[in-house]
Amino acid sequence: MTVLTREKKPYFGLTGGWLTFWVTVACATDMSLFGYDQGVFSGVVITRDFLEVHDLVGPEKTKTLSTVTAIYDVGCFFGAIVAFTIGEQLGRKKAILLGTTIMAIGAVLQAASFSLAQMFVGRIILGIGNGINTATAPIWQTETSQLKWRGKLVIFEMMMNIFGFCLVNWINYGLSFVGGSIAWRFPLAFQFFFLIILWSTTPWLPESPRWLIAHGRQEEATVVLSCLEAKPIDDPFVIAQRNEIEFSVRYERENSMRWRDLCQKKGNDSKTLRRLLLGAGSQFMQQFGGINIMSYYLPTVLMDSVGLSDTMARLLAACNALSYLVFSGLAVLLVERMGRRGLMLLSTFGQFLCFLIITILLRFSRISDDGEKFASASVAFFFLYYGAFGIGMLGVPWLYPTEINSLPMRTKGAAVATATDWITNFVVVEITPIGIKNIDWKFWIVWTVTNAAFLPILYFLYPETANRSLEDMDEYYRSNPALIVTKDPDAICRRRPQKYLQREEEEIDRAAAAVDKRALNKPDRGRPTDYSKVIGKNHVLPTRTTARYTGGLWVGKYLKTCTYQEVTSPESSGKLGRLCGRAAQPERFEAHARSGDLQVNRHM
């Protein structure tokens, strides 16, 4: 086998887990910057010096203040469109570097702003750069990660988003004691901490192997896969991965859809439009669940709705960000155990309950003699709301569109979902200060109702995607499923349905037969050679094709019969796969080894 020597190895000799770690550092830094930017203006807009410099003092300036805050999301929307128009030509790394450079320009304009017009321009430019980065980083992460880590790493990135949000809340609180222009200019300039990390890491990290193959650079893609898997470049597992990506790219090109095809017959077989709407709908529900009322305006909410002082509002916002970070970490542990449906339902129900109680408490705070006590009690449910959101609706809506959409629609589906996120984000951020000023406690009724409405939508319309491959979801929708998913137990089961496991087993059998066929020598008397014996010097169980020479005994039957009681968890299945892979490699049974490696990568 050809092995890359240290002199030949790129990426400073890093391979396997360490290389994935540094890709994750870059992507997580990008998402941390995203969270930082979501929270930075919550402290800026209540800083007296900022309001005076930009002529935003007074109730009559509320609409202008909400617009200068929300215009950032318009920039993010256009940045996402840029990412999906020229991002494919640039590649994942160059797109992130472009977005990072644009964000640097926006950060300079904001931190050095002395006029409202300059702040508007800076917010828009910063948003364009962030839109490019947030649309690209999750794709880069998933395309350079092993299957067993993809879902968890995407959720981890959203956890780092909350780390950035938490950090900026404490910076805002600390600088509130300083006063003057530094109280708002320093937080805006601190964005360069994240930008420098991105400039330092992204250039030397591997490009997406899928993007390389899509642009005819197979040799580079093979080297990247070899380094990511820490295997020789001609290892069967690396070659098989490259072949799978080549097939996927070819399939996408042959079955690519135009936007107008969605409503025509071409997309009907796999329910493409329905799947597109489900993916975008998860982002819609995330935003209209009310999270960015809190992210952008929590200190304002605590001051205007609850009646707290400036310092106390900032302190509680910072403390709340810490609890938010803890709850978002729980999502990493629960996303596979509870499934996507389960987490979204639990999260949305928690949000509904919190907003309902907040509405009741704020109402009583206006009509009761002990109004201050009711208002103070509502603060606890602002904290709990963040916890409810963090365990589910924070990360799953970013993951769900990548799993529910068919392969030919994955890029377009991500574009629609991301655009939906930013447009709805803009609407929420734009209306929040106006709603709080004009309708007071009744403003919270709106978000109580929206979360209540989302519960039946999630329960009846959203199928489970956890522990399913893209091919599983395609097969499910080709079966013409009912709109109401609760009618089909397989559609809502957290574990992978048996019919998909059986189909995969049959495909592996066919692949094993095709690869191992050359090892069979079929003499006239109908006896197998040593390469397919059950007992003998090789000690390798036969494939289903050779079972006719062994009285029907083959590797699948052996595993089912002899290990049924022992394989009780995914980890056990992975260990068994590792054993089978090691046993098959010395005998050059490539398909058996490949089957074992698949089990290891799926379950360990």
TIZA-615077 format. One record per residue (C-alpha): x, y, z. Coordinates in steps of 0.05 Angstrom, whole numbers, padded with zeros to 5 digits, always signed. Layout:
BEGIN
XYZ;...
END
This chain:
BEGIN
+00000+00000+00000;+00021+00072-00013;+00032+00109+00052;+00041+00184+00057;+00108+00198+00090;+00115+00256+00138;+00149+00296+00083;+00090+00284+00037;+00036+00296+00089;+00001+00363+00087;-00033+00398+00145;+00030+00396+00188;+00026+00321+00191;-00041+00321+00226;-00089+00264+00209;-00152+00232+00236;-00182+00260+00298;-00131+00316+00306;-00145+00342+00236;-00220+00339+00248;-00207+00376+00313;-00175+00435+00278;-00229+00438+00225;-00278+00440+00283;-00238+00496+00316;-00246+00538+00253;-00320+00523+00245;-00334+00531+00319;-00298+00599+00319;-00342+00621+00261;-00405+00601+00299;-00378+00633+00363;-00371+00698+00324;-00442+00689+00300;-00467+00684+00372;-00423+00742+00393;-00454+00786+00340;-00524+00765+00361;-00512+00788+00432;-00466+00848+00424;-00520+00899+00406;-00562+00881+00467;-00512+00919+00510;-00495+00972+00458;-00567+00997+00448;-00574+01014+00522;-00507+01050+00527;-00519+01125+00535;-00458+01147+00496;-00477+01105+00436;-00547+01134+00435;-00522+01205+00440;-00468+01197+00386;-00518+01168+00337;-00577+01214+00357;-00620+01156+00381;-00643+01185+00448;-00717+01188+00463;-00780+01146+00452;-00791+01176+00383;-00726+01142+00361;-00750+01071+00379;-00766+01051+00307;-00698+01077+00281;-00662+01040+00337;-00698+00974+00320;-00681+00983+00246;-00607+00996+00258;-00607+00932+00300;-00647+00890+00252;-00612+00914+00188;-00555+00866+00206;-00602+00808+00191;-00618+00836+00122;-00543+00835+00108;-00540+00763+00133;-00596+00745+00085;-00559+00773+00025;-00495+00741+00050;-00529+00673+00049;-00552+00686-00022;-00481+00704-00042;-00456+00639-00010;-00503+00597-00051;-00489+00633-00117;-00413+00639-00117;-00396+00595-00058;-00395+00532-00101;-00345+00563-00148;-00300+00589-00092;-00299+00527-00048;-00313+00522+00026;-00247+00551+00050;-00244+00611+00003;-00317+00627+00018;-00303+00629+00092;-00241+00672+00081;-00282+00719+00038;-00336+00724+00091;-00284+00736+00145;-00252+00793+00106;-00320+00825+00093;-00337+00819+00168;-00271+00854+00185;-00291+00914+00143;-00359+00916+00177;-00328+00911+00246;-00281+00969+00232;-00338+01013+00207;-00380+00998+00269;-00325+01006+00321;-00303+01073+00289;-00373+01099+00276;-00392+01172+00289;-00456+01175+00249;-00520+01135+00240;-00506+01126+00166;-00437+01095+00180;-00468+01048+00232;-00521+01027+00182;-00469+01011+00129;-00425+00975+00179;-00483+00932+00203;-00502+00912+00132;-00430+00895+00112;-00419+00855+00176;-00484+00817+00162;-00463+00800+00090;-00398+00769+00115;-00433+00731+00171;-00486+00706+00122;-00431+00677+00078;-00395+00644+00136;-00456+00615+00172;-00481+00586+00106;-00414+00554+00091;-00384+00531+00157;-00436+00476+00174;-00428+00447+00104;-00352+00447+00109;-00357+00413+00177;-00404+00358+00154;-00364+00344+00090;-00299+00335+00128;-00326+00295+00187;-00338+00221+00197;-00411+00199+00195;-00414+00182+00269;-00393+00252+00289;-00431+00295+00240;-00495+00307+00279;-00459+00318+00345;-00409+00367+00314;-00463+00410+00283;-00498+00413+00351;-00431+00428+00383;-00421+00486+00336;-00488+00515+00359;-00464+00506+00431;-00403+00548+00412;-00452+00599+00384;-00479+00605+00454;-00408+00611+00481;-00398+00673+00438;-00465+00700+00462;-00446+00686+00535;-00378+00719+00527;-00405+00784+00498;-00458+00790+00553;-00404+00789+00606;-00362+00838+00567;-00422+00885+00562;-00435+00878+00637;-00362+00892+00655;-00357+00953+00610;-00422+00982+00637;-00381+01006+00697;-00332+01042+00652;-00379+01086+00613;-00361+01131+00554;-00348+01108+00483;-00305+01048+00503;-00367+01015+00533;-00394+01003+00463;-00333+01011+00417;-00291+00957+00451;-00345+00902+00445;-00353+00918+00371;-00278+00917+00360;-00268+00852+00399;-00297+00815+00339;-00225+00815+00312;-00207+00763+00364;-00249+00712+00326;-00231+00739+00257;-00156+00730+00271;-00167+00657+00291;-00205+00645+00226;-00150+00677+00185;-00098+00636+00222;-00131+00567+00215;-00174+00564+00153;-00119+00572+00099;-00079+00509+00119;-00138+00463+00134;-00165+00412+00082;-00216+00432+00030;-00281+00392+00028;-00267+00326-00009;-00337+00329-00038;-00324+00398-00068;-00257+00374-00096;-00288+00315-00130;-00345+00358-00157;-00292+00401-00191;-00252+00344-00220;-00196+00342-00168;-00201+00269-00149;-00128+00261-00129;-00131+00318-00079;-00196+00291-00052;-00164+00222-00041;-00107+00253-00002;-00156+00293+00041;-00198+00230+00055;-00134+00192+00071;-00113+00245+00122;-00182+00252+00152;-00188+00177+00162;-00114+00167+00180;-00109+00112+00129;-00064+00099+00068;-00088+00132+00004;-00101+00065-00028;-00137+00035+00032;-00203+00002+00011;-00242+00045+00059;-00213+00110+00030;-00225+00086-00041;-00296+00065-00024;-00310+00133+00007;-00284+00169-00055;-00327+00124-00099;-00389+00140-00057;-00376+00214-00063;-00365+00208-00138;-00431+00171-00144;-00467+00224-00102;-00439+00281-00145;-00458+00245-00209;-00527+00230-00182;-00538+00303-00163;-00518+00327-00232;-00562+00276-00268;-00622+00289-00223;-00613+00363-00209;-00676+00404-00203;-00694+00474-00222;-00739+00515-00177;-00798+00507-00224;-00790+00431-00222;-00812+00431-00149;-00886+00440-00166;-00883+00394-00227;-00881+00320-00236;-00806+00316-00231;-00806+00328-00156;-00869+00290-00139;-00840+00220-00132;-00797+00239-00073;-00844+00293-00046;-00789+00345-00057;-00831+00406-00043;-00859+00378+00021;-00789+00362+00046;-00764+00431+00027;-00820+00464+00066;-00807+00420+00127;-00734+00440+00128;-00749+00514+00120;-00807+00508+00169;-00760+00485+00224;-00721+00551+00216;-00786+00591+00214;-00808+00559+00280;-00740+00572+00311;-00746+00647+00298;-00820+00656+00313;-00810+00617+00376;-00784+00683+00403;-00710+00671+00415;-00684+00735+00383;-00729+00778+00426;-00682+00755+00481;-00616+00751+00443;-00619+00822+00417;-00660+00857+00471;-00659+00819+00537;-00631+00878+00577;-00682+00924+00544;-00738+00874+00560;-00716+00869+00633;-00713+00945+00639;-00778+00963+00602;-00823+00903+00617;-00797+00881+00685;-00772+00948+00711;-00701+00930+00730;-00642+00978+00731;-00590+00982+00676;-00536+00947+00717;-00582+00892+00743;-00610+00879+00673;-00539+00871+00645;-00519+00825+00703;-00580+00780+00695;-00569+00777+00619;-00497+00754+00631;-00518+00702+00684;-00573+00678+00638;-00522+00668+00582;-00484+00619+00627;-00545+00576+00640;-00561+00580+00566;-00492+00551+00551;-00503+00493+00599;-00570+00474+00569;-00543+00479+00498;-00490+00429+00519;-00544+00379+00539;-00568+00378+00467;-00503+00344+00446;-00520+00286+00492;-00594+00283+00474;-00596+00295+00399;-00586+00221+00382;-00622+00191+00442;-00686+00232+00437;-00684+00243+00362;-00698+00307+00324;-00774+00305+00333;-00769+00291+00408;-00721+00348+00421;-00761+00398+00380;-00826+00379+00414;-00796+00382+00484;-00762+00448+00469;-00824+00480+00439;-00869+00457+00496;-00820+00488+00546;-00820+00553+00507;-00896+00555+00506;-00900+00543+00580;-00849+00597+00596;-00883+00650+00553;-00951+00632+00582;-00926+00643+00653;-00888+00706+00634;-00952+00735+00603;-00993+00719+00666;-00940+00747+00714;-00930+00811+00674;-01005+00821+00670;-01012+00816+00746;-00952+00862+00755;-00993+00917+00721;-01057+00908+00761;-01033+00884+00829;-01009+00925+00888;-00950+00877+00893;-00934+00886+00819;-00859+00888+00831;-00860+00818+00860;-00897+00790+00800;-00848+00825+00753;-00788+00797+00791;-00817+00727+00789;-00822+00731+00713;-00746+00736+00708;-00739+00662+00728;-00781+00642+00667;-00738+00684+00620;-00680+00641+00645;-00720+00577+00636;-00741+00598+00566;-00668+00599+00546;-00658+00530+00575;-00719+00503+00537;-00694+00534+00472;-00622+00511+00482;-00636+00437+00488;-00673+00431+00422;-00694+00490+00378;-00624+00520+00380;-00588+00467+00339;-00638+00419+00309;-00668+00469+00259;-00598+00477+00230;-00589+00402+00225;-00658+00381+00202;-00657+00412+00132;-00592+00375+00115;-00625+00309+00133;-00696+00317+00107;-00680+00342+00037;-00663+00295-00020;-00592+00293-00046;-00606+00334-00110;-00641+00387-00067;-00591+00391-00010;-00558+00456-00032;-00624+00490-00052;-00657+00464+00012;-00601+00494+00054;-00608+00560+00016;-00683+00564+00029;-00676+00545+00102;-00620+00596+00114;-00657+00651+00077;-00720+00635+00118;-00679+00641+00182;-00651+00710+00167;-00716+00740+00139;-00757+00717+00199;-00700+00739+00245;-00704+00809+00215;-00780+00812+00226;-00774+00791+00299;-00718+00839+00315;-00753+00897+00278;-00819+00891+00314;-00795+00875+00385;-00779+00946+00412;-00842+00973+00379;-00885+00918+00408;-00858+00926+00478;-00868+01001+00477;-00939+01000+00447;-00975+00939+00475;-00933+00924+00537;-00949+00856+00569;-00997+00836+00512;-00936+00830+00467;-00919+00764+00501;-00987+00734+00483;-00963+00732+00410;-00905+00686+00426;-00946+00643+00472;-00995+00631+00415;-00941+00617+00362;-00907+00565+00405;-00974+00532+00420;-00989+00529+00346;-00921+00497+00330;-00933+00436+00376;-00986+00401+00332;-00947+00419+00269;-00885+00385+00296;-00923+00325+00323;-00966+00310+00262;-00923+00333+00203;-00850+00323+00220;-00819+00253+00211;-00759+00230+00250;-00692+00236+00214;-00645+00211+00269;-00609+00146+00253;-00631+00149+00180;-00588+00158+00119;-00607+00203+00061;-00624+00140+00023;-00672+00119+00079;-00709+00186+00074;-00713+00180-00002;-00742+00110+00004;-00792+00134+00056;-00818+00190+00012;-00819+00147-00051;-00868+00103-00014;-00919+00160-00019;-00928+00170+00056;-00988+00204+00087;-00982+00277+00106;-00996+00258+00178;-00933+00221+00200;-00963+00192+00264;-01000+00140+00222;-00934+00106+00206;-00895+00080+00267;-00831+00076+00225;-00836+00150+00209;-00832+00171+00282;-00788+00117+00312;-00722+00142+00340;-00686+00078+00321;-00672+00060+00249;-00730+00019+00222;-00717-00055+00208;-00736-00049+00135;-00678+00000+00123;-00629-00045+00160;-00651-00104+00118;-00643-00065+00054;-00573-00044+00074;-00555-00115+00092;-00577-00139+00024;-00536-00085-00011;-00474-00104+00029;-00486-00177+00010;-00488-00158-00063;-00426-00116-00057;-00390-00172-00020;-00409-00222-00073;-00384-00177-00128;-00317-00163-00096;-00304-00233-00069;-00327-00268-00132;-00256-00269-00159;-00235-00309-00098;-00281-00367-00115;-00255-00425-00155;-00313-00469-00175;-00286-00538-00195;-00332-00589-00228;-00344-00626-00163;-00375-00562-00133;-00327-00550-00075;-00304-00482-00051;-00230-00464-00045;-00195-00444+00019;-00215-00371+00009;-00288-00387+00024;-00282-00443+00075;-00317-00439+00142;-00265-00483+00176;-00193-00486+00153;-00128-00448+00154;-00163-00381+00136;-00220-00384+00186;-00262-00336+00145;-00338-00344+00140;-00366-00344+00069;-00411-00294+00034;-00483-00310+00017;-00461-00327-00055;-00416-00383-00030;-00467-00409+00020;-00490-00460-00031;-00424-00496-00020;-00430-00495+00056;-00498-00522+00069;-00528-00452+00073;-00480-00424+00124;-00456-00353+00111;-00429-00295+00151;-00496-00261+00161;-00530-00323+00188;-00471-00335+00235;-00475-00265+00264;-00551-00269+00272;-00549-00337+00305;-00487-00335+00349;-00485-00263+00372;-00559-00244+00377;-00559-00241+00453;-00493-00203+00457;-00505-00146+00408;-00550-00103+00451;-00523-00034+00436;-00493+00007+00379;-00426+00004+00414;-00428-00073+00414;-00446-00073+00341;-00387-00027+00327;-00339-00073+00366;-00364-00133+00327;-00353-00095+00262;-00282-00079+00282;-00269-00153+00296;-00298-00174+00230;-00258-00120+00193;-00192-00143+00225;-00206-00215+00209;-00223-00202+00137;-00164-00156+00119;-00109-00210+00122;-00150-00255+00077;-00160-00198+00026;-00236-00203+00033;-00244-00129+00018;-00320-00128+00019;-00322-00162+00088;-00271-00113+00113;-00310-00055+00084;-00374-00081+00117;-00338-00083+00184;-00310-00013+00175;-00380+00013+00160;-00406-00016+00225;-00348+00016+00263;-00359+00085+00232;-00434+00081+00243;-00435+00060+00315;-00369+00080+00348;
END
